[in-house]
Amino acid sequence: MANDIESNTERRAHGTGRPAPKGGRDAVVARVLDAAEVLFSERPYAGVSVRAIADAAGVSHALVHRYVGTKADILRAVLARHEGVFAKDAAGAATVREAATLMLSGDMHATQRYFRLVLRVSLDSVLRELTGVSFEATRLLTRMAVAQRSAAGADGSAGVDVRLAVAAAVSLVVGFSALRDTLLREIGWEDIDERSVDAQLARIVDALMATTIPEPPRGA
């Protein structure tokens, strides 16, 4: 009986009469986060409403609030979802360079959309005001870089603080992904195989880290 009541309540949520989405709570949350990610990456944060996210996801406004929360909660969830994937991809990496390579080896279309979102909400100063946000992947790379520096017995390489080296590498990838189409057009990318751009970017990031973050001793 309780399940029937809950199902009927969800069907009537916000008086839309919209059928409850199939797949249960997890499927609804995934659709909401997918829709929110696209909207947040395309519009200013202030220009995205929970109702717009609900409409794009094909679910009721009330169900979004119930399953995910406020607009800020939705953005936090989108960020956490991607950061969790990056950290999972890098699990078991022996060096920060290997971890970065693994993080960049996933679905680049999804990664680029996420980075565009990060850049947009950064420019909107949303991240500065949004509490409870942690960029898990960057923190992981930083911890690994500091540990490698310590294991190598070095204060730094080429006079660069390894923490800044990680920040620079992350900024390079985020900025390039966000401005990808414009930058490729400006450099005259017609003679470059576009499919190889991501692989080349990963090599550039690797080269940056190789020259600024000491490698651990052999056998470490």
N, C-alpha and C positions, 0 to 999 in steps of 0.2 A: 504493500500500500504506500509506504513512504517513497519508494522509487517511482511509483506512478504519479504521486503528487509532485515530486521533483521534476519529472519529465514534463508534466502538464505546465508547471510553473515556467520552465525554460521555454516552452512553446509560446507562452503568452508574454514572455519577457518584454517589458517596455511597451506592451500593447501592440506589438508589430504583427502578431499572428504568424511570424516566420517559424517554420519547422525547426526543431532542434537539429543542429548539424550532426551528421553521422560521425562515428569514430570515437566518441567520448571526449572527456576533458582534454587529454593530451593532444588530440587532433585539432580541437578548437584553439587551444593555446598556440599550436604550431602555425595555424592559419592566421591568427591574429598577429603573431610576431613577424611572419613573412610579409603580411600586408603593411605593418607598421614600418618595417625596414625600408620598403620601397618608398613609402610616403615621407619618412624622415630624411631619406637620402635625396629626395627631389624638391622638398619644400622647406622653408624656414620652420623651426620647431613651433613657433607661435602660430603658424598657419596650418598645423595639423591638429585635428580634434579627435577625441576618442570616438565620436560618432562617425567621422570619416574613416577611421581605422576599421570600425565595425562594419561599415558598408563595404569597404574594400575586401574584407575577409568573408563577407556573406553571413555574418552572425549578428545577433542583437547587441545593441548598446549596453543593455543591462548585463548580458552574459560576459562581455569584455570586462566590465567592472568586477563582476563576481569572480572570474577565473584569473584575471591578471592584475587589475587594479586601476590606478590613475594613469594619466598619460606619462608621468615621470616613471611610474612603475613599469610601464610597457617599454620605455626606452632603456631602462636599466636591464630588463630581461633580454632585450635584443642584444645589447652589448655583452652581457654575461654569456649568452649562448655562443656567440662567436669566440669570445676569449677562452671559453671552456674547450671549444674544438681545437683552437691553436695549441693550448697547453697539452691536450690529450695527444695531438699529433707529435709533439716534441718529447713525449714521455720516453725515457730511456736513452735520450741522446747523450753522447759522451762529452760533447763540446758545445759551446754556444753557437759556433758556426754550423754544426750539424743540426742543432735545434732550429735555427733560423731557416735552414734549407728545408727541413721537414714541414715547418709552418707554411712555407711558400709553395709546397708541392700539392696542395689541395685544389679544390675547384676555384680557379682564378676569377671566374665571372662573379661568383658569390663573394669572394674576397674583395674584389674591386668595389662591388656595391657597398660592402660593409665599410671599407676605408673611405668611400665618398661620404657615407653617413657620418663617420667619425670626424672628418674634416668639416662638414657642414655644421654639426652641433658644436664643434670647437669654435668656429668662426662666429656662431650665434651666442657664444659665451655660456652655453647651456651646461657644459661639463663642469665649469667652474662653480656653478650653483647647485648641481645635482649631487646630493650626498649618497654615499653607499656605492659609488662606482669604482671598480678596481679593474685595471687593465692587466689581467692575470698573465698574459703572454709576455708583455714587456717586463713585468716584475720577475718572471721566470728567467728570461734572458739576462736581466741585470744580475740576479743572484748567481747565475752560472758564470758570467763574466768576472764578477768580483772573486769568486772561488778560484777561477783559473789564474787570475792575477796573483792571488795569494799563493797558490800552488807553484807558480813559476818564480816566486820570490821577487816579483817586480812591482814597483810602485806605479808603473804605467808603461806604455809602449809609444814611442814617437812623441812623448810628452802629452799624451791624451789620456784623460780619465776614462776608464772603461765604461763607466756609467753613461758618460756623454756619447761614447762611441755607439752604445746600444740605442740611445735616444736619437742619434743622427741616422742610424740605419732604419729605425722604425719610421722616422719622419720622411726619409727618402721614399720608402715604400708607400706610405699613406699619401704623401703629396703626389707622387707619380701616378698612383692608381686613381686619385681624385681628378687629376688634370690630364689623364692619359691621352684622350682624343686630341685635345688642343696641343699638347706637347709633341705628339707624333706628327701632327700636321705641320707644326712649325719647324721641325727638324727635317722635313721632307722624307717621310718614312716609306715612300713608294718603293724604294729599292731595298727595303728591309722586309723579310718574311715576318708578317705580323704574328704568326704562330710561335716564333722564336723569341719574341719580345720578353715574355715572362721569364723564360730561361736565362736570357741575357741579364735581366734585372736581378735575378737571383745571384748570378755570378758577380755582378757589381757589388751587391750587398756582402757577399762572401769575401770579396777582395777588400772591402772597407774593414770588415771585422778582422781579417787576417793581418792587416797592417797596424791595427790599433789594440787588439786584445791578445795578450800572450797566450800561446798554446800551452796546455799542461805538459809536464815532463813526460817523456816516453815511458810507457808502462804504468802511468798513473791512472 
